[in-house]
């Protein structure tokens, strides 16, 4: 009945007995990154705008449509515009052999005295063929062109780790071109690698009969996430086959998604032992009985 250090009720997060302190957040470092269900659309837009192989923008900076998109000051509108320009590009635009050779010649002759920012902005790409991406529930499916695909591996499920690695290699100049600010919103931050754990005052446990306590639904789900994460970490450490690791990655993805919203049509609900669905973060906030309309707007002041 006592809280463990390193557990979901870690004493360092604060005590329920201390009514004056709101407590402190903890965090869980996940064994593998997972998609954040609130940012799936944005992650897909970025994925379709950059090269899958070298993470450079798919479109040339000399393109008229690119220059028009860069005039948009609103980041969200610029990302939408860049997505529309890049999504149908079948090849990485920087793969122009003449342009790349000219850059090499300039460097050899000592003509290129560029700043780091200019160098980053005009970084050469690979000219690789681009796959297509389709969102299916909590998964992203990738389909490679016939010329690029290996035998029997043309269409498969894309792991969040692969997406994370593509996003991590996008240059700051390209991040700005997509309408994001690299200081506050790097593309890889659209995925969950470290999961915040709210303090106990957000999810208080209730004493039932002296010794036993009934935990809050969010605590139940955090325990489920820790169990799934430890299983996945163990599989990676012992060198299990890739399809077994992929299954446990998908399980962790499902558990984290259920913490945010336990009423998604694409997945079964997480339940208590009695079979009653858990009320997780979205269920607390939304609707007439939720925090906003029920507790905040409903106050008679």
N, C-alpha and C positions, 0 to 999 in steps of 0.2 A: 503493500500500500504506500510505500515511500517513493518519491520521485528519484530517478536515476540521473547522474551526470551524463550528458551525451544523449539522453532520451528525449522524447517529445515534451515531457514536463520538467525539463532541466531546471533545477533551483535557481540558476543564474538568470533565468528569464523573469524572475520576480515571484512573489508569493500572493496567493489569494487573500491571505490574512492582512496584508499591507494595503489598506484601502486608499492611502494617499498616493501610491505609486502606480502608474499605468503599466509598469513592467517593461521588458526589453524584448526585441525581436531576436530569434535565433535563425539558423539557416541549415539546409541540408544540401551538401555537395553531391549532386547526382553522378552515378558511375558513367552515364552517357547522356548527352543533351537530348531533350525532347521538344516537340513543337508546343508553342503556347497557343491554345485554342482561340485566344483573342487577337492573335497576329498572324493567323494562317494566310489570310488574303494578302497582307503586306509582304510576308515572306515569299509567297508565290510570285508576286509582282517583281521583287528584286531578283529572284532566281531566273525569271524569264528575260531580265534586262541585261544580265552579265553572262560572260562566257563560262560554260560549265567546266572548262579545262584550265583556263588561266585567270579567271575572275575579272578580266578587263571588260569594259562596256562593249556590247555587241555592235554598237553603232559608231561611225567615225565622228570625230569632233568637228570635222569640216562639213558634215551633213547639214543642210538648211533646216530640216525638221528639228535636229538636235539643238541648233542655235535658237530656234523659236521656243522650244521647251525650256531653255535656260533663262528666258525672260520671265517665266512665271516665278513669282516670289513665294507663293504659298507652297510649302513642301509637299503636302498631300496631292495637290493638283499637278505639281511637277513630276512626282512619282507615277501618277496615272498617265501623264503624257509620255514619259520615257517608256513606260510599259507598253503603250500602244505602238510606239516607234520600233521598239526592240523585239517584241514577242514573235514577229514573223520573220526575223532575220535568221537565215539557216546556217550562216557562217560568221565566225568572229571577224568583225570589220577590220581589225588591225593586221589581218593576215595578208596585206598587200605587199608582195615581195619587193616591188620597186621602192616603195616608201621605206621599208625596213632597211634595204640596201643603202638608200640615200642617207639614212640616219647613221649607219655604220661608217660610210665614207666620210661624213661630216666629222665624226668623232676621230677617225684616223688622221684627218687633215688639221685637227685642232680647231675647227670652225665652230664647234658646238660648245659654247660657254654658257650653258643654261643653269638656272638656279635649281635647287632640289624640287621646288614646287612645279616648275616648268617640266622637269624631267619626269616627275610623277604623273603630271597631266597628260603627257604625250607618250606614255609607256607603250611599248609595242606588245601586240598580242600574238596568238598562236595560229590564227586562221583555221581553227578546228571546226568541224561540223557540229551543229547544236542539236541536242535532243529536245523532245517536247515533254511538258510536264502537265499532269492532270491531278487535281485534288479529289480524293475519294474518302469522305469522312475525315478521320484523323490521319490519313495516309496521303503521301504524294507518290504517284506512279510516274516513272520516267521511261520514255521510249526513244531508243537511239536510232539514227539513220542506218539503213541496211549496210552501208559501206563501213560504218564505225563499229557496229555491234560484233561481239564475239559469238561463236556458234551457240544458239539456244539461249542467249542472254540479252536479246534485243529489248525486251520489255520486262521491267522488274520494279519492285518497290524501293523507293529512295529512303535511306535512313537519315534521321535527323543529324547524325554525326557528319555524313557527307555534305549535307547542306551547310552545316556549321563551318566546315573546312573551306567551302567555296566562299562563304560570306567573310570569313576571317582574312582572306587574301585580297579582298577588294581594297584598292588604295583610297586614301582620304579624299583625293581629288574626285574620284569616281563616286564616292559616297555623297559628296556635295552635289555632284551633277544629278544624282538620283533624287535630290530634295531632302536628304537627311543631313544632320549636323554631326560629324564624327566625334565631337566632344561630348554630346549628350545622347546620341542615338546611332551607334554602330549597327550595321545589319545583323551581325551575329548575336546581338542582344535581343533580337526578336524571338530567339529560342531560349528555353529554360535550361540553364546549366547549374544554377544555384537557386534553390527554392526557399523563399522566406517562410519562417514559421512564426505565426503571431503569438504574443504573450498570453499568459493564462487568463487574464481578465477578459480577453476576447472569446475564450472558449472554456468557461469555468466548469469544473466537475462538481457533481452534487453528491453529498453523503446520503447513503440509503439507510443502512442499519449499523451504526457504530463503525465497523471495520470497512465494509465494502463501499466503493464509490462508483457512481455512474458517470462515465466520461461523455463529453460533448461530441456531437457528430463530426465536427472538424478534426478533433483529436483522433477519433476512430480512423478517419481517412488518412491522416498524417502517419499513423502507425502502419496502415496498409502500404503507403508509399515507401516507408523505411524498409519494410519486409521485402517488397518487390525490388528495391534498390540494392539491398544486401545480397539477394539471390543473383541478380544480374552481375554484381561486382565479383561474386564468387565464381560464376561461370566464366567471366573474362580472365580471372586469375588462374583458373585451372585449365584454360585453353580448350574450352568446349568448341564444338563445330559452329560455323557461322550461322547456320539456320536455327540452332538452339538459342544462340545469343540474340538473334533477330526476334525470336518469339518473346523472350523476356524483356527486350527493349520495347516491344509493342505493349506488353503488360504494364510496364512502368509508364509508358505514354498514356495508356487508358486510365491508370490510377491518378496521375497528375491532372489529366483533363477533368476527371470526376470531382476533384477538389474544387475546381473553378465552377463547374456546372454539371450537376448530376441528373439533368433531364434532357440530354442530347438524344436525338432520334437515331443517330448512327451507332449507339452503343448501349448495352444493358446497364441498368442502374446498380450502384453500390448500395447494399442493404445492411441493416443490423441483423443480429442472430434471429430476431423475431420475423424478419422478412420486410420490415418497414424501411422504405428508402431513406438514405441519409440526407439531411438538409445541409448542403454545403454552401459555399460563398454566394453564388448567384441566387440560390433559393432564399437566403437570408435577406437579400437586398430588394428583390423584385416584388411587384404586386401590391395589393391593398394592405396585406398584413406584414409587408416587408419593412426594413429599417426606415426607408425614405418616407413612404406614405403613411405607414403605420405608427412609427415612433417619433419621427421628426416633424412631419407636416401635421400629424394628428394631435400634437400638443395643444391644449386649450390655454393659450397665453394671450 
